Structures are given as structure tokens and as C-alpha cells.
Amino acid sequence: MLCADEKSQIQALNRFQPILPMMPGTPERRSHDDVRHGTTSLFAALDIATGNVIGSLHRRHRASEFKKFLERIDAEVPARLDVHLILDNCATHKTPDIMRWLLRHPRFHLHFTPTSSSWLNVVERWFSELTTKKMKRGAHASVQGLERDIRDWIAHWNEDPKPYVWVKTADQILASLARYCERVSAAAAGS
């Protein structure tokens, strides 16, 4: 079972001035302006059981790149296993070319999350870690440098992968959502 998604339009940004580190009594400082050097898109699949990530970088974000990503997954997952992919409803996942590819690879089974429910796809949590721990403070003078850093991050992650574990049961989550809906409805009725 793999949670898969794309993080598109990742920008290779370089600051006009270096980031000045945080020191006692002084917050981190950075210039507000940057130089843009292009973008890349990361296709990633996170194994639910192990936390291992299969990643693929492409300059474009189309069905043809998604198909290359599926081919990579096909090559990396042992042939004896079925592949269940949890995906969002992006149009690139459902093109005729992708459907033909899936017919030729019957071990692949796609499961789509409901619209506006990206939080259900655990790879989004991994993307968040990539952003906060690697990209946010990064400075990249080229797309190649950005892609190298992302590949290094994936390799480092896979040296000691950690699966994400839900800490609440489905019933607890649904009860919390019900309480929220009640508060919102009461607030709207009181307006």
C-alpha cells in the first residue's frame, strides 16, 4: 500500500543575501526578496507499512511524467506483490494513456481520496516534512541543485524510514468533526 502524490512547481530560489542564523536574543534573519531559477515537480510514493519513499523528479507535471513514475514504482516494488496506490483525483491520474498502462499492469490498483481530503493521503505529511526541514531555509542557484537536495533528502529518509501512525481512531476523528460541525452551525444560526 503506497500513498502517492505530486508536489509540483517546487521553486529553486536563491536569496540575494545569505540567511543570518538565529542567535541568543536575535531571530533568524533573511532578505525578503529572492531570485527564481526554475521549478521541478516531485512525484513521491510513501509505503504505509515501512515509511520508505519512492521518488521521481520531473521538470513537467503531466500524465506522461506520472506514467514514468508508475514505471519506477513497478520496477522498485517486488513483482510478486500487488500495488495499491492511494491518490487524489488529479486529472493526470485518469488519462486514457494511464488507463491503458494500468490495463497492461493488472497488479496496480488505484484508490482515490475524496475531493478536498488530501489530509487522508499520508504522503502529504511527508511533503510537509520535506518543506519545513529541507526546502524552507534552502537556497538553490539552479534546478539541478534543488533536485540534488531533494534526492539527498529522500536517500537520507530511506536510511531510517518511519511510517506515520494515526493516533486517533476513525470514531474519535468523526466525533471531533461532528462537534466542529455543531459549533459552526450554532455560530451561523446565532448570526
HELIX and SHEET records of a PDB file:
HELIX    1   1 ALA A   63  GLU A   76  1                                  14    
HELIX    2   2 ALA A   91  HIS A   93  5                                   3    
HELIX    3   3 PRO A   96  ARG A  104  1                                   9    
HELIX    4   4 SER A  118  LEU A  120  5                                   3    
HELIX    5   5 VAL A  123  LEU A  130  1                                   8    
HELIX    6   6 THR A  131  MET A  135  3                                   5    
HELIX    7   7 VAL A  143  GLU A  159  1                                  17    
HELIX    8   8 ALA A  170  GLY A  190  1                                  21    
SHEET    1   A 5 VAL A  53  HIS A  58  0                                        
SHEET    2   A 5 ASP A  34  ASP A  47 -1                                        
SHEET    3   A 5 LEU A   2  ARG A  15 -1                                        
SHEET    4   A 5 VAL A  83  LEU A  87  1                                        
SHEET    5   A 5 PHE A 108  PHE A 112  1                                        
END                                                                             
